[in-house]
Amino acid sequence: MGIISWIILGLLAGAVAKMLLPGRAPGGLIGTTLIGVAGAFVGGWLSARFLNRPVETDFFDLYTWGAAIAGSLVLLIGIRILVGNSRE
């Protein structure tokens, strides 16, 4: 996958992660994209490292999407723990 594909995947994975974990979080569209792209990389790395299942290079692979969303959720939870509610 190219960089544009990773950004699109990250944007969508970050949006899905925010839908699964609603609430106030720092970011917005740019924050969601950054969390999603970083989450896609983290999810792919965790999958290859600990589950012995490297992420395929196909954009429409269900496992790639699952790893990206899971990585985005991990990062979103971590950011909420570290930063807390930024709108208090």
C-alpha positions in Angstrom: 0.0 0.0 0.0 1.1 3.5 -0.7 1.2 6.4 1.7 -2.2 7.7 0.4 -3.7 4.3 1.1 -2.3 4.4 4.7 -3.7 7.9 5.3 -7.2 6.9 4.0 -7.0 3.7 6.1 -5.9 5.7 9.1 -8.6 8.3 8.7 -11.3 5.6 8.5 -9.8 3.5 11.3 -9.5 6.5 13.6 -13.1 7.4 12.9 -14.3 3.9 13.7 -12.2 3.9 16.9 -13.8 7.2 18.0 -17.2 5.7 17.2 -16.4 2.6 19.3 -15.0 4.7 22.1 -17.2 7.8 22.3 -16.4 10.8 24.4 -14.4 13.9 24.4 -10.9 13.5 23.1 -8.2 15.9 21.9 -7.9 16.1 18.1 -10.6 16.7 15.6 -10.2 15.6 12.0 -6.4 16.0 12.0 -6.1 14.3 15.4 -8.3 11.5 14.3 -6.2 11.0 11.2 -2.9 11.0 13.1 -4.3 8.6 15.7 -5.6 6.3 12.9 -2.4 6.3 10.9 -0.2 5.7 13.9 -2.7 3.1 15.1 -2.6 1.4 11.7 1.2 1.1 12.1 1.0 0.1 15.7 -1.6 -2.5 15.0 0.4 -3.9 12.1 3.5 -4.1 14.2 1.8 -5.8 17.1 0.1 -8.2 14.8 3.4 -9.2 13.1 5.4 -9.2 16.3 3.2 -11.0 18.8 0.5 -12.8 16.7 2.9 -14.0 14.1 0.6 -12.7 11.4 2.0 -9.9 9.2 -0.5 -7.5 7.8 -1.0 -8.0 4.1 -0.4 -5.2 1.6 -3.9 -5.4 0.2 -6.1 -2.4 1.1 -9.3 -4.4 1.3 -8.0 -7.2 3.6 -10.3 -7.5 6.6 -7.3 -8.4 8.8 -5.5 -5.2 7.9 -8.6 -3.2 8.8 -9.0 -5.1 12.1 -5.3 -4.5 13.1 -5.6 -0.8 12.1 -8.8 -0.3 14.2 -7.4 -2.2 17.2 -4.2 -0.2 17.0 -6.2 3.1 16.9 -8.2 2.0 19.9 -5.0 1.3 21.8 -3.6 4.7 21.0 -6.9 6.5 21.7 -7.2 4.8 25.1 -3.6 5.7 25.9 -4.1 9.3 24.8 -7.2 9.6 27.0 -5.3 8.2 30.0 -2.4 10.5 29.5 -4.2 13.7 28.5 -7.6 13.2 30.1 -10.6 15.3 29.2 -9.1 18.2 27.3 -12.3 20.3 27.4 -12.8 20.5 31.1 
